[in-house]
Amino acid sequence: MASRRLDGGARVTPRTQRRGHHHVRSVSRASRARVRAASAVELEGRENGEVKVLVVGATGYIGKFVTRELCARGYDVTAFTREKSGIGGKTGADEARALFPNATVKFGDVSDALSVERDAFGEEKYDVVVSCLASRTGGVKDSWDIDYQATKNVLDAARANGSKHFVLLSAICVQKPLLTFQKAKLKFEQELQEAGDISYSIVRPTAFFKSLAGQVEVVQKGGPYVMFGDGQLASCKPISESDLAKFMADSIREPSMMNKVLPIGGPGEAMSALQQGTMLFEILDKEPKFVKVPIEIMDVVIKVLDVFAGFFSNMKDAAEFGKIGRYYAAESMLVMNDKEQYDADATPSYGTDTLKDFFVKVSKEGLAGQELGDQAVFK
């Protein structure tokens, strides 16, 4: 198996934890230490097959990779999902079972606390719960319903169930919470950290490869690479879905990853949109052709949408989508240092998959399996 690395550790400072308006009131050090020790002791000496893991959001884009990785490592995995899941609800019960032949598949609704208690947990006792839940659109109501409330439903049931460890898929962008889905994620993160009776690993990945693949086919067909400003407003260290799944699986048994907020990126240097586009033209052996869109255009659009949202409630999500697009155009997906600056060197690297290799692959094989679905509006 190819070696993987975790450069620079995966530690965040207390300053990083209280970034923005959400000061995390952590439980005492002694309490955290007891929970961490209890979790480590609970799993120590047990074979993976003896450790029961529940994955919620299992048929989501990252959830699929995480569930398969846990199965590959031999854990006793249960995948919990809706009977109609995936993009546009195209994945039915039979398809879900076929996705995970080595896991038990259960069906229910994470938005319904009773369904979570009855259909996901029931009489089963899970050692570890992994949440890959995320709102599909980033809309205002969707964010609070899924990124906060549905995830809380799972945590509440896990604590009542006696689960020892909770692994949460979050996002690195919550460091600067300007958007609804970021605030919803942070609120849940805070409650998880304050729970005190269950250890946690909060994984905050940078951009996924799929979120940077949207222009591959356009450029292949001779079109330009579109970027905002000079193409250097924002940078990221993208991580592959497979490497992220491995990192999350590592956090189940690794004591140094317990009770930590874990920002994580992929291998290599941080890359701006200009660098990504240049690399793509080189891979496709095409003359670089860029279209630079002034970021101010988005500001004008957002102001107009905000005005309409003030009069029409059904325009609130449209205004939010505009803000999401602007955020990703201007903000880097990197760790913020103590000076409130994005810092590539402070962003841990993990894995072996590179963006260049990914671009080469999709340029030959296409984007099948990389569909963004409803999330295309803000990825």
C-alpha positions in Angstrom: 0.0 0.0 0.0 1.3 3.4 -0.9 2.5 5.4 2.1 0.5 8.4 3.3 1.6 11.3 5.4 0.1 13.8 7.7 2.4 16.8 7.5 2.6 19.3 10.3 0.2 17.4 12.5 -3.5 18.2 12.6 -3.6 20.5 15.6 -5.5 23.8 15.8 -4.9 26.5 18.4 -7.6 27.7 20.8 -7.6 30.9 18.7 -8.5 28.9 15.6 -11.3 27.1 17.5 -13.0 30.3 18.4 -12.7 31.9 14.9 -15.5 34.2 14.0 -18.4 34.8 16.4 -18.6 31.2 17.8 -16.4 30.9 20.9 -16.2 27.2 21.8 -16.6 26.7 25.6 -14.7 23.4 25.9 -15.2 21.0 28.6 -12.4 20.8 31.2 -9.1 19.2 30.2 -9.6 16.5 32.8 -13.0 15.6 31.4 -11.7 15.5 27.8 -8.8 13.4 28.9 -11.1 10.9 30.6 -13.4 10.7 27.5 -10.4 10.3 25.2 -8.8 7.6 27.4 -12.2 5.7 27.7 -12.6 5.8 23.9 -9.0 4.6 23.3 -9.3 1.8 25.9 -12.7 0.7 24.6 -11.2 -0.1 21.1 -7.7 -1.1 22.2 -7.0 -4.8 21.6 -10.1 -5.3 19.6 -10.0 -6.4 16.0 -11.7 -4.1 13.5 -14.3 -6.7 12.9 -15.4 -6.4 16.5 -15.8 -2.6 16.3 -19.3 -1.6 15.2 -19.5 1.6 13.1 -22.5 3.5 12.0 -22.2 5.8 9.0 -24.9 8.4 8.3 -25.0 10.1 5.0 -23.5 7.0 3.6 -24.8 7.4 0.0 -23.6 11.0 -0.2 -20.5 11.8 -2.3 -18.0 11.6 0.5 -20.1 9.1 2.5 -19.7 6.5 -0.2 -15.9 6.7 0.0 -15.9 6.6 3.8 -18.3 3.6 4.0 -16.2 1.6 1.5 -12.9 2.5 3.3 -14.3 1.3 6.6 -15.5 -1.9 5.0 -12.1 -2.4 3.4 -10.5 -2.1 6.8 -12.8 -4.8 8.1 -15.0 -2.8 10.5 -18.5 -4.0 11.2 -20.2 -1.2 9.2 -23.8 -0.2 9.1 -24.8 2.4 6.5 -27.8 4.6 7.2 -29.5 6.4 4.4 -32.9 7.3 2.9 -34.7 4.8 0.7 -34.4 7.3 -2.1 -31.0 8.9 -1.8 -28.2 10.4 -3.9 -28.5 13.2 -6.5 -32.1 13.7 -7.3 -33.1 10.7 -5.2 -31.9 8.3 -7.9 -30.4 5.8 -5.6 -33.1 3.4 -4.4 -33.0 0.8 -1.6 -31.7 -2.0 -3.9 -29.0 0.3 -5.4 -27.9 1.4 -1.9 -27.5 -2.2 -0.8 -25.5 -2.9 -4.0 -23.2 0.0 -3.3 -22.1 -1.5 0.0 -22.1 -5.3 -0.3 -19.9 -5.6 2.8 -22.1 -3.4 5.1 -25.5 -3.6 6.6 -27.7 -1.0 5.1 -30.5 0.6 7.0 -33.1 3.1 5.9 -34.7 6.1 7.5 -34.8 9.8 7.8 -32.1 11.7 9.7 -34.4 14.8 9.9 -36.7 12.7 12.1 -35.2 12.1 15.6 -37.6 9.2 16.1 -36.5 7.6 12.9 -32.8 8.0 13.8 -33.4 6.4 17.2 -35.6 3.6 15.9 -34.3 2.8 12.4 -30.6 3.6 12.7 -29.9 2.6 16.3 -32.8 0.5 17.6 -31.3 -2.2 19.8 -27.9 -2.1 18.1 -24.9 -0.8 20.0 -22.4 1.2 18.0 -18.9 1.9 19.2 -18.3 4.7 16.6 -20.6 7.0 14.7 -19.4 8.7 11.5 -21.5 11.6 10.1 -21.0 12.6 6.5 -24.2 14.6 6.4 -24.2 17.9 4.5 -27.0 20.1 3.1 -27.4 19.6 -0.6 -27.9 23.2 -1.6 -26.5 25.3 1.1 -29.8 27.1 1.3 -30.9 28.8 4.5 -33.5 26.2 5.7 -31.6 23.2 4.3 -28.5 24.2 6.2 -30.2 24.4 9.6 -32.2 21.3 8.9 -29.3 19.1 7.9 -25.9 20.6 8.9 -27.3 21.3 12.4 -30.5 19.7 13.4 -30.3 16.3 11.5 -26.7 15.9 12.6 -27.7 16.8 16.2 -30.4 14.1 16.0 -27.7 11.6 15.2 -25.4 12.8 18.1 -28.3 12.7 20.6 -29.1 9.1 19.6 -25.4 8.2 19.7 -25.0 9.5 23.2 -28.1 7.7 24.4 -26.9 4.6 22.7 -23.6 4.7 24.6 -21.4 5.2 21.5 -17.8 6.1 22.4 -16.6 8.2 19.5 -18.1 10.6 16.9 -16.4 11.5 13.7 -17.8 14.6 12.0 -17.2 15.6 8.4 -17.2 19.4 8.5 -15.5 22.0 6.3 -12.4 24.2 6.5 -14.4 27.3 5.5 -16.2 27.4 8.9 -13.2 29.3 10.1 -14.7 32.5 8.6 -18.4 31.9 9.0 -20.2 34.3 6.7 -22.7 31.8 5.2 -25.7 30.0 6.8 -24.3 26.5 6.3 -21.1 27.5 7.9 -22.9 28.9 11.0 -25.0 25.8 11.2 -21.9 23.5 11.0 -20.2 25.6 13.7 -23.2 25.4 16.0 -23.1 21.7 15.8 -19.3 21.5 16.2 -19.6 23.5 19.4 -22.3 21.2 20.9 -20.3 18.1 20.0 -17.2 19.6 21.7 -19.2 20.4 24.8 -21.0 17.1 25.0 -18.4 15.7 27.4 -19.6 12.1 27.4 -18.4 11.1 23.9 -15.0 11.7 22.2 -14.9 13.3 18.8 -12.8 14.0 15.7 -14.0 17.0 13.7 -12.5 16.7 10.2 -12.4 20.0 8.2 -11.2 19.2 4.6 -10.2 21.7 2.0 -11.7 21.6 -1.4 -12.5 18.2 -3.0 -11.1 17.4 -6.4 -14.6 17.2 -7.9 -15.2 20.9 -7.0 -12.4 21.9 -9.2 -13.3 19.8 -12.2 -16.2 21.8 -13.6 -14.2 23.4 -16.4 -12.3 20.4 -17.7 -14.7 19.6 -20.4 -15.1 23.2 -21.4 -11.4 23.7 -21.9 -11.2 20.3 -23.7 -13.7 21.6 -26.2 -11.6 24.8 -26.8 -13.4 27.1 -24.4 -11.7 29.5 -22.0 -10.9 28.9 -18.4 -13.1 31.4 -16.4 -11.8 32.9 -13.1 -12.5 35.8 -10.9 -10.2 38.8 -10.7 -6.6 37.9 -11.6 -7.2 34.3 -10.7 -5.2 34.6 -7.5 -7.8 35.8 -5.0 -8.1 32.3 -3.5 -6.0 29.2 -3.2 -6.5 25.7 -1.9 -4.8 22.4 -1.2 -7.5 20.0 -2.6 -7.8 16.5 -1.2 -9.1 13.5 -3.1 -12.2 11.8 -1.8 -10.3 8.6 -1.3 -7.6 10.2 0.7 -10.1 12.0 2.8 -12.0 8.8 3.5 -8.7 7.2 4.7 -8.0 10.2 7.0 -11.4 9.9 8.5 -11.0 6.2 9.0 -7.7 6.8 10.7 -9.4 9.0 13.3 -11.3 6.1 14.7 -8.3 4.5 16.4 -5.6 7.2 16.5 -5.5 8.8 20.0 -3.8 11.9 18.7 -6.8 12.6 16.5 -9.3 12.4 19.3 -11.0 15.5 20.7 -9.4 17.6 18.0 -10.4 19.8 15.2 -8.6 18.4 12.2 -8.0 20.7 9.2 -6.7 18.6 6.3 -5.6 19.1 2.7 -4.0 17.0 0.0 -0.4 16.7 -1.0 1.6 19.4 -2.8 1.5 23.1 -2.7 -1.5 25.3 -2.5 -2.8 26.3 -5.9 -4.7 29.4 -7.1 -7.3 29.4 -9.8 -4.7 30.7 -12.3 -2.3 27.9 -11.4 -5.0 25.3 -11.7 -6.1 26.7 -15.1 -2.5 26.9 -16.4 -1.9 23.3 -15.3 -5.1 22.2 -17.1 -4.1 23.8 -20.4 -0.6 22.1 -20.1 -2.2 18.7 -19.5 -4.6 19.2 -22.5 -1.7 20.6 -24.6 -3.8 23.7 -25.4 -2.9 27.4 -25.7 -3.9 29.1 -22.4 -7.1 31.2 -22.8 -8.5 32.9 -19.7 -11.5 35.0 -19.1 -11.1 37.2 -16.0 -14.4 38.2 -14.4 -14.3 41.2 -12.0 -15.4 40.0 -8.5 -17.4 43.3 -8.2 -20.0 41.9 -10.6 -20.9 39.3 -8.0 -21.2 42.1 -5.4 -23.8 43.9 -7.6 -25.8 40.7 -8.2 -25.8 39.9 -4.4 -27.1 43.4 -3.6 -29.9 43.0 -6.0 -30.8 39.6 -4.7 -30.7 40.8 -1.1 -33.2 43.6 -2.0 -35.6 41.0 -3.6 -35.1 38.7 -0.6 -36.3 41.5 1.7 -39.7 41.5 -0.1 -40.0 37.8 -1.3 -39.2 35.0 1.1 -38.7 32.6 -1.8 -35.7 34.7 -2.9 -33.7 34.2 0.3 -32.0 31.1 -1.0 -31.2 32.8 -4.3 -29.5 35.6 -2.3 -27.7 33.0 -0.2 -26.5 31.1 -3.3 -25.0 34.4 -4.6 -23.1 34.9 -1.4 -21.9 31.3 -1.5 -20.5 31.7 -5.0 -18.8 34.9 -4.1 -17.3 33.3 -1.0 -15.7 30.5 -2.9 -14.4 32.9 -5.5 -12.6 35.1 -3.0 -11.8 33.0 0.1 -9.0 30.5 0.3 -9.6 26.9 1.5 -6.6 27.0 3.8 -6.0 27.1 7.6 -6.1 30.6 9.1 -3.1 31.4 11.2 -2.9 33.5 14.4 -2.7 36.7 12.2 -6.1 35.9 10.6 -4.4 35.1 7.3 -4.7 32.0 5.1 -1.6 30.0 5.5 -0.7 27.2 3.1 2.2 26.1 5.4 -0.1 25.7 8.3 -2.5 23.6 6.3 -1.7 19.9 7.0 -1.2 17.6 4.0 -2.3 14.0 3.7 -2.4 11.3 1.0 -0.9 10.6 -2.3 -3.5 11.7 -4.9 -2.6 14.9 -6.7 -4.9 17.3 -8.5 -2.7 16.9 -11.6 -3.3 13.2 -11.7 -7.0 13.8 -11.3 -7.1 16.3 -14.2 -5.3 13.8 -16.4 -7.8 11.1 -15.4 -11.0 13.1 -16.0 -9.6 14.5 -19.3 -9.4 10.9 -20.5 -12.3 9.3 -18.8 -14.8 12.1 -18.4 -16.6 13.3 -15.3 -18.8 10.3 -14.7 -19.3 9.9 -10.9 -18.1 13.4 -10.2 -21.5 15.1 -10.5 -22.1 18.0 -8.2 -25.9 17.8 -8.3 -27.6 20.5 -6.2 -24.2 21.5 -4.8 -23.0 22.8 -8.2 -24.3 26.2 -7.3 -21.7 26.7 -4.6 -18.8 24.3 -5.3 
